[in-house]
């Protein structure tokens, strides 16, 4: 919020002018700082952002039995629509405008559809009536703000539909996406890749499909690969899913993370996404600890890294990226662990890393969080090959 200049009462007209001038000078400086913060990075610096957009509470569907599934689908549909995806896309678009990233990694970018026509609840007929498309909503809001991003890669995750007690089929499509600033003449993009992991879970009603996408980026005389993914979510009491997630992380490093160049050099790789792991766990060790790669947030904020497990009574949520309540209406932030990461190669010059969408001021006008995840923005200079 822009502060309103307040003037003390003075008997001297000159004094009033001086106070007014000082207030206006402060206001101009404040506005200038806002504008400066919205400028794209210069030189060889690159700015990336990762943001989970929140597909909805999939646990509602996963926990259902065949008998309760139609009611669960109705509940999922009603609750997801109630989170006002259009308003939340506008809030995320505002964060993108305010931070001006060159590249954006998005997870849980859903399309929600419902059945229509003569037999709207027939699961054999693909539902085509779009209720919301989060990617389209985001791009529309960005365009309204004068910000234009190209869709570079779309990684398909799930596409399922089931009949519901609402008397229409509910169809959910989930994607992971890479966007690139359309107006950027500094970056040259090439070699877009989209792959599915070989290690895939089958969870209750949902067949989880997870994968990764990448694009090679050239800025000045430096080149790197930008990779995004959304690894399988796990709990500590799910050893089979943990094994699958670890396999996905290894596959990610081996498939996306070793782009050989002529002459035997290796292209530096930057990873950004929702990794569903925290510092200290095996998957995190594969991605960071055992590899020499750098967790950008932890590097720049060693004393504010959302430690796991959180000490009892510790209310400092600095660095935490997940998770708000499923309905996104909790009045105070409930972020309590850090699973959204930007991981960079050794010797990367990291200029800044910050969270977005994590403060009360970031909520929508209806007091909803933009997502159940905070976003993460990192500015860095890629290392040479």
C-alpha positions as CSV (number, residue, x, y, z in Angstrom):
1,X,0.0,0.0,0.0
2,X,1.3,3.4,-0.9
3,X,1.6,5.5,2.3
4,X,-0.5,8.8,2.3
5,X,1.8,11.7,3.1
6,X,0.8,13.4,6.4
7,X,1.6,17.0,7.1
8,X,2.2,18.5,10.5
9,X,0.6,21.8,11.3
10,X,3.0,24.7,10.9
11,X,2.3,28.4,11.1
12,X,5.0,29.1,8.5
13,X,4.0,28.7,4.9
14,X,7.6,27.9,4.1
15,X,7.6,25.2,6.7
16,X,4.5,23.7,5.1
17,X,6.1,23.7,1.7
18,X,9.2,22.0,3.1
19,X,7.2,19.2,4.8
20,X,5.1,18.7,1.7
21,X,8.3,18.6,-0.5
22,X,9.8,16.0,1.9
23,X,6.7,13.9,1.8
24,X,6.5,14.0,-2.0
25,X,10.1,13.1,-2.3
26,X,9.6,10.1,-0.1
27,X,6.6,9.1,-2.1
28,X,8.5,9.4,-5.4
29,X,11.3,7.3,-4.0
30,X,8.8,4.7,-2.8
31,X,7.2,4.5,-6.2
32,X,10.6,4.4,-7.9
33,X,11.6,1.5,-5.8
34,X,8.5,-0.4,-6.8
35,X,9.1,0.2,-10.4
36,X,12.7,-0.8,-10.1
37,X,11.7,-4.0,-8.4
38,X,9.6,-4.9,-11.4
39,X,12.3,-4.5,-14.0
40,X,13.6,-7.7,-15.8
41,X,17.2,-8.7,-14.9
42,X,20.0,-7.1,-16.8
43,X,23.2,-8.4,-18.3
44,X,23.9,-12.1,-17.9
45,X,21.6,-12.4,-14.8
46,X,18.6,-14.6,-15.2
47,X,15.5,-14.7,-13.0
48,X,13.3,-17.8,-12.6
49,X,10.2,-18.5,-10.7
50,X,8.4,-21.6,-9.6
51,X,4.8,-21.7,-8.5
52,X,2.4,-24.6,-7.7
53,X,-1.1,-23.2,-8.7
54,X,-3.1,-25.8,-6.7
55,X,-5.2,-28.2,-8.6
56,X,-7.6,-28.8,-5.7
57,X,-7.7,-31.3,-2.8
58,X,-7.0,-34.5,-4.6
59,X,-7.1,-36.4,-1.2
60,X,-10.9,-36.1,-1.4
61,X,-10.8,-38.4,-4.5
62,X,-7.9,-40.6,-3.4
63,X,-9.6,-41.5,-0.2
64,X,-12.9,-42.5,-1.7
65,X,-14.1,-46.0,-2.2
66,X,-16.0,-47.1,-5.4
67,X,-19.3,-46.6,-3.6
68,X,-18.4,-43.1,-2.2
69,X,-16.5,-41.9,-5.4
70,X,-19.5,-40.0,-7.0
71,X,-20.1,-38.0,-3.8
72,X,-16.3,-37.4,-3.5
73,X,-16.2,-36.1,-7.0
74,X,-19.1,-33.7,-6.3
75,X,-17.3,-32.5,-3.1
76,X,-14.0,-32.0,-5.0
77,X,-15.7,-30.1,-7.8
78,X,-17.7,-27.8,-5.4
79,X,-14.7,-27.1,-3.2
80,X,-12.4,-26.4,-6.1
81,X,-14.7,-24.0,-7.8
82,X,-15.2,-22.3,-4.4
83,X,-11.4,-21.4,-4.3
84,X,-12.1,-19.0,-7.2
85,X,-9.3,-20.0,-9.6
86,X,-9.8,-16.9,-11.7
87,X,-9.1,-14.6,-8.8
88,X,-6.1,-16.7,-7.7
89,X,-4.7,-16.7,-11.2
90,X,-4.9,-12.9,-11.1
91,X,-3.0,-12.9,-7.8
92,X,-0.3,-15.1,-9.3
93,X,-0.2,-12.9,-12.5
94,X,0.4,-9.9,-10.2
95,X,3.4,-11.7,-8.5
96,X,4.8,-12.5,-12.0
97,X,4.4,-8.8,-13.0
98,X,6.0,-7.6,-9.8
99,X,9.0,-9.9,-10.1
100,X,9.5,-10.0,-13.9
101,X,11.0,-13.6,-14.2
102,X,12.5,-14.7,-17.5
103,X,11.3,-18.2,-17.0
104,X,8.3,-19.6,-14.9
105,X,7.9,-23.2,-13.8
106,X,4.3,-24.0,-12.9
107,X,2.9,-27.1,-11.3
108,X,-0.7,-28.3,-10.8
109,X,-1.9,-26.3,-13.7
110,X,-5.4,-27.8,-14.1
111,X,-8.3,-27.9,-16.5
112,X,-11.6,-28.7,-14.8
113,X,-14.4,-29.9,-17.1
114,X,-17.9,-31.2,-16.6
115,X,-20.1,-33.4,-18.7
116,X,-22.8,-31.9,-20.9
117,X,-25.3,-32.8,-23.5
118,X,-28.0,-35.5,-23.4
119,X,-26.0,-37.8,-21.0
120,X,-23.8,-35.5,-19.0
121,X,-23.0,-38.2,-16.3
122,X,-21.8,-40.9,-18.7
123,X,-18.1,-41.6,-17.9
124,X,-17.7,-43.1,-21.4
125,X,-18.2,-39.7,-23.1
126,X,-15.3,-37.3,-22.6
127,X,-16.4,-34.1,-20.8
128,X,-15.7,-31.1,-22.9
129,X,-17.4,-28.1,-21.1
130,X,-14.5,-26.2,-19.5
131,X,-15.2,-24.8,-16.0
132,X,-11.7,-23.3,-15.7
133,X,-8.3,-23.7,-17.4
134,X,-5.7,-22.3,-15.0
135,X,-3.1,-21.8,-17.8
136,X,-5.5,-19.8,-19.9
137,X,-6.7,-17.8,-16.9
138,X,-3.1,-16.9,-15.9
139,X,-2.1,-15.9,-19.5
140,X,-5.3,-13.8,-19.8
141,X,-4.5,-12.0,-16.5
142,X,-0.9,-11.5,-17.5
143,X,-2.0,-9.9,-20.8
144,X,-4.4,-7.7,-19.0
145,X,-1.5,-6.5,-16.9
146,X,0.6,-5.9,-20.1
147,X,2.8,-8.9,-19.4
148,X,3.2,-11.5,-22.2
149,X,4.7,-15.0,-21.7
150,X,5.0,-17.8,-24.2
151,X,4.1,-21.4,-23.3
152,X,7.4,-23.3,-23.9
153,X,6.5,-26.8,-22.6
154,X,3.5,-28.6,-21.2
155,X,4.1,-31.8,-19.3
156,X,0.9,-33.9,-19.0
157,X,0.3,-35.5,-15.6
158,X,-3.3,-36.9,-15.2
159,X,-6.4,-36.7,-17.2
160,X,-9.3,-38.6,-15.5
161,X,-13.0,-38.3,-15.3
162,X,-15.7,-40.0,-13.1
163,X,-19.5,-39.6,-12.7
164,X,-20.6,-37.6,-9.7
165,X,-23.7,-37.0,-7.6
166,X,-24.0,-33.6,-9.3
167,X,-25.5,-35.5,-12.3
168,X,-22.5,-34.7,-14.6
169,X,-19.1,-36.2,-15.1
170,X,-16.2,-34.4,-13.5
171,X,-13.0,-34.4,-15.6
172,X,-9.7,-33.2,-14.2
173,X,-6.6,-32.6,-16.3
174,X,-3.3,-31.7,-14.5
175,X,-0.2,-30.3,-16.2
176,X,3.3,-28.9,-15.4
177,X,4.2,-26.0,-17.5
178,X,7.2,-23.8,-18.5
179,X,6.6,-20.2,-19.5
180,X,9.1,-17.7,-21.0
181,X,8.9,-14.0,-21.2
182,X,7.8,-13.2,-24.7
183,X,9.5,-9.8,-24.9
184,X,12.9,-11.0,-23.8
185,X,15.6,-10.5,-26.5
186,X,18.4,-11.5,-24.1
187,X,17.5,-15.2,-23.9
188,X,17.6,-17.6,-26.8
189,X,15.6,-20.8,-26.2
190,X,16.1,-24.1,-27.9
191,X,15.8,-27.9,-27.6
192,X,12.5,-28.2,-25.7
193,X,12.0,-31.6,-24.1
194,X,9.1,-33.3,-22.4
195,X,9.4,-36.7,-20.8
196,X,7.4,-39.0,-18.5
197,X,9.2,-40.8,-15.7
198,X,9.5,-44.5,-15.9
199,X,8.7,-44.8,-12.2
200,X,5.0,-44.0,-11.8
201,X,2.6,-44.6,-8.9
202,X,-0.9,-45.9,-9.0
203,X,-2.9,-44.3,-6.2
204,X,-6.5,-45.3,-5.5
205,X,-8.8,-43.7,-8.1
206,X,-6.0,-41.7,-9.7
207,X,-3.3,-43.0,-11.9
208,X,-0.5,-40.6,-11.2
209,X,1.6,-39.6,-14.2
210,X,4.6,-37.5,-13.4
211,X,7.4,-36.2,-15.7
212,X,9.7,-33.4,-16.5
213,X,10.2,-30.7,-19.1
214,X,13.2,-28.7,-20.1
215,X,14.5,-25.9,-22.4
216,X,18.1,-24.9,-23.2
217,X,18.7,-21.2,-22.5
218,X,21.4,-19.0,-23.9
219,X,22.2,-15.6,-22.4
220,X,25.2,-13.8,-23.7
221,X,28.0,-16.3,-24.0
222,X,26.6,-18.5,-21.3
223,X,24.2,-21.4,-21.7
224,X,22.2,-23.6,-19.3
225,X,19.3,-26.0,-19.2
226,X,16.2,-25.1,-17.3
227,X,14.3,-28.1,-16.0
228,X,11.0,-28.3,-14.1
229,X,9.2,-31.2,-12.5
230,X,6.6,-32.2,-10.0
231,X,7.7,-35.3,-8.1
232,X,5.2,-37.8,-6.6
233,X,3.9,-36.6,-3.2
234,X,4.7,-38.9,-0.4
235,X,4.3,-39.3,3.4
236,X,6.9,-40.8,5.7
237,X,4.8,-43.9,6.3
238,X,4.6,-44.7,2.5
239,X,7.8,-46.6,1.7
240,X,6.6,-47.7,-1.7
241,X,5.9,-44.1,-2.8
242,X,9.1,-42.9,-1.3
243,X,11.0,-45.5,-3.4
244,X,9.1,-44.3,-6.5
245,X,9.9,-40.6,-5.7
246,X,13.6,-41.4,-5.2
247,X,13.7,-43.3,-8.6
248,X,12.1,-40.2,-10.2
249,X,14.8,-37.9,-8.7
250,X,17.5,-40.2,-10.0
251,X,15.9,-40.4,-13.4
252,X,15.6,-36.6,-13.5
253,X,19.3,-36.2,-12.8
254,X,20.3,-38.9,-15.3
255,X,17.9,-37.9,-18.1
256,X,17.5,-34.2,-17.9
257,X,20.6,-33.3,-15.9
258,X,23.4,-34.6,-18.1
259,X,23.2,-32.7,-21.4
260,X,26.6,-33.4,-23.0
261,X,28.0,-30.8,-25.4
262,X,30.6,-31.2,-28.2
263,X,34.1,-31.5,-26.8
264,X,33.0,-33.3,-23.7
265,X,31.7,-30.4,-21.7
266,X,28.4,-30.6,-19.8
267,X,25.6,-28.0,-19.9
268,X,24.9,-26.5,-16.4
269,X,21.4,-27.4,-15.3
270,X,19.0,-25.4,-13.2
271,X,16.0,-27.2,-11.6
272,X,12.9,-25.5,-10.4
273,X,9.7,-27.1,-9.2
274,X,7.6,-28.8,-6.5
275,X,9.9,-31.6,-5.4
276,X,7.7,-32.9,-2.5
277,X,10.8,-33.4,-0.3
278,X,12.6,-31.5,2.4
279,X,16.1,-31.1,3.6
280,X,17.4,-34.3,5.2
281,X,15.2,-36.8,3.3
282,X,16.7,-39.2,0.8
283,X,15.2,-37.5,-2.3
284,X,16.6,-34.1,-1.2
285,X,20.0,-35.8,-0.7
286,X,19.9,-37.1,-4.3
287,X,19.0,-33.7,-5.7
288,X,21.3,-31.6,-3.5
289,X,23.4,-33.0,-0.7
290,X,25.1,-35.9,-2.6
291,X,25.6,-34.0,-5.8
292,X,27.3,-30.7,-5.0
293,X,24.3,-28.8,-6.4
294,X,23.0,-25.8,-4.5
295,X,19.6,-25.2,-2.9
296,X,19.3,-21.5,-3.8
297,X,17.1,-20.5,-0.9
298,X,19.2,-22.2,1.7
299,X,22.4,-20.7,0.2
300,X,21.1,-17.2,0.5
301,X,19.1,-17.7,3.7
302,X,21.1,-20.2,5.8
303,X,19.4,-19.0,9.0
304,X,15.8,-19.0,7.6
305,X,15.4,-22.3,5.8
306,X,12.2,-23.7,7.4
307,X,13.9,-26.5,9.3
308,X,12.2,-29.9,9.5
309,X,10.9,-31.0,11.9
310,X,9.8,-27.7,13.2
311,X,10.5,-27.2,16.9
312,X,7.3,-27.0,19.0
313,X,6.2,-23.4,19.4
314,X,8.3,-22.1,16.5
315,X,6.1,-19.8,14.5
316,X,8.9,-18.5,12.2
317,X,7.7,-19.5,8.7
318,X,10.6,-17.9,6.8
319,X,11.3,-20.0,3.7
320,X,8.4,-22.3,4.1
321,X,6.5,-22.9,0.9
322,X,3.7,-25.4,1.8
323,X,0.9,-25.7,2.7
324,X,-2.2,-23.5,3.3
325,X,-5.6,-25.2,4.1
326,X,-7.2,-26.9,1.1
327,X,-9.9,-24.2,1.0
328,X,-7.2,-21.5,1.0
329,X,-9.2,-19.4,3.5
330,X,-7.1,-19.8,6.6
331,X,-6.7,-16.2,8.0
332,X,-3.0,-16.8,9.0
333,X,-0.4,-18.6,7.0
334,X,0.1,-22.3,7.7
335,X,3.1,-22.8,5.6
336,X,5.3,-25.2,7.6
337,X,7.7,-27.0,5.3
338,X,9.8,-26.2,2.2
339,X,9.3,-28.4,-0.8
340,X,9.4,-25.9,-3.7
341,X,13.0,-25.4,-4.7
342,X,15.3,-23.8,-7.1
343,X,18.5,-25.9,-7.4
344,X,21.5,-24.5,-9.3
345,X,24.9,-25.8,-10.2
346,X,28.0,-25.3,-8.1
347,X,29.7,-21.9,-8.4
348,X,26.5,-20.2,-9.5
349,X,26.5,-16.5,-8.6
350,X,23.1,-16.2,-6.8
351,X,22.0,-12.5,-6.5
352,X,18.7,-12.9,-4.7
353,X,16.1,-15.5,-3.7
354,X,12.7,-14.6,-2.3
355,X,9.3,-16.0,-1.6
356,X,6.1,-14.7,-3.2
357,X,2.4,-15.3,-2.3
358,X,3.3,-16.0,1.3
359,X,2.0,-12.8,3.0
360,X,-1.5,-11.7,3.9
361,X,-1.1,-8.8,1.5
362,X,-0.8,-11.4,-1.3
363,X,-4.3,-12.7,-0.7
364,X,-7.2,-12.1,-3.2
365,X,-9.9,-9.6,-2.5
366,X,-12.0,-12.5,-1.1
367,X,-9.2,-13.3,1.4
368,X,-8.0,-16.5,-0.3
369,X,-4.4,-17.4,-0.7
370,X,-3.2,-17.5,-4.3
371,X,-2.3,-21.2,-3.8
372,X,-1.7,-23.6,-1.1
373,X,2.0,-23.1,-2.0
374,X,4.1,-20.0,-1.9
375,X,6.1,-19.2,-5.0
376,X,9.9,-18.9,-5.2
377,X,11.9,-16.4,-7.3
378,X,15.6,-16.7,-7.8
379,X,18.0,-14.3,-9.7
380,X,21.4,-15.7,-10.6
381,X,24.2,-15.7,-13.2
382,X,24.6,-19.1,-14.8
383,X,28.0,-20.6,-14.4
384,X,30.1,-21.3,-17.5
385,X,30.0,-24.8,-19.0
